[in-house]
Amino acid sequence: TPEQVRAAASAFRVYVSAGPRDGDGDYVVDHSVLTFLVDPDGVFRDCYGRSRTAEEVARSVRGHMDAYEPLPAVDGQ
């Protein structure tokens, strides 16, 4: 829902702004240019902007993968 999108953008501190609609009802969305790394448990691990090289991102992702340990189960979950 639009509310969920706003909440996610706020939680990740992402800038989002819809521009004016054109004659066809289309619009451009201005937004942050970031890639987020979230582990299988849904925990935020890192954020990569445009200044990071592919090698830096790959090294970071690999490091997080190698260090990953699942969260302990809570009451049979």
C-alpha positions in Angstrom: 0.0 0.0 0.0 1.1 3.6 -0.3 1.3 3.8 3.5 3.6 0.7 3.6 5.9 2.3 0.9 6.1 5.5 2.9 6.9 3.6 6.1 9.6 1.5 4.4 11.2 4.7 2.9 11.1 6.3 6.3 12.6 3.3 8.0 15.5 3.2 5.5 15.8 7.0 5.4 15.2 6.9 1.6 14.3 10.1 -0.2 11.3 9.7 -2.5 9.3 12.4 -4.3 6.8 12.0 -7.1 6.8 14.7 -9.7 3.8 16.3 -11.4 1.7 14.1 -13.6 1.8 14.7 -17.4 -1.2 14.7 -19.7 -1.3 10.9 -19.7 -1.2 10.7 -15.9 2.4 9.5 -15.9 5.0 10.9 -13.5 8.7 10.7 -12.7 9.8 9.7 -9.2 12.9 11.3 -7.8 14.6 9.0 -5.2 17.8 8.0 -3.4 20.1 5.8 -5.4 21.1 3.1 -2.9 21.2 -0.7 -2.7 20.5 -2.2 0.7 21.9 -5.6 1.9 19.4 -7.4 4.1 20.2 -10.8 5.5 17.8 -13.8 5.3 16.4 -12.9 8.7 15.4 -9.4 7.5 18.2 -7.6 9.4 19.8 -4.6 7.6 23.5 -5.3 7.1 24.9 -2.6 4.7 24.0 0.1 2.3 25.8 0.8 -1.0 25.7 4.2 -2.8 27.0 5.0 -6.3 30.5 5.8 -5.0 31.1 2.1 -4.1 32.9 0.1 -6.7 31.6 -3.3 -7.8 34.7 -4.9 -6.1 33.9 -3.1 -2.8 30.3 -4.2 -2.9 31.3 -7.8 -3.7 33.8 -7.8 -0.9 31.3 -6.5 1.6 28.5 -8.9 0.5 30.9 -11.9 0.7 32.1 -10.8 4.1 28.5 -10.6 5.4 27.7 -14.0 3.8 30.7 -15.6 5.4 29.9 -14.1 8.9 26.1 -14.8 8.7 24.6 -16.8 11.5 20.8 -17.3 11.6 18.9 -15.7 14.5 18.0 -18.2 17.2 14.5 -19.6 16.9 12.0 -18.1 19.4 9.4 -20.5 20.9 9.2 -23.0 18.1 9.3 -20.5 15.2 
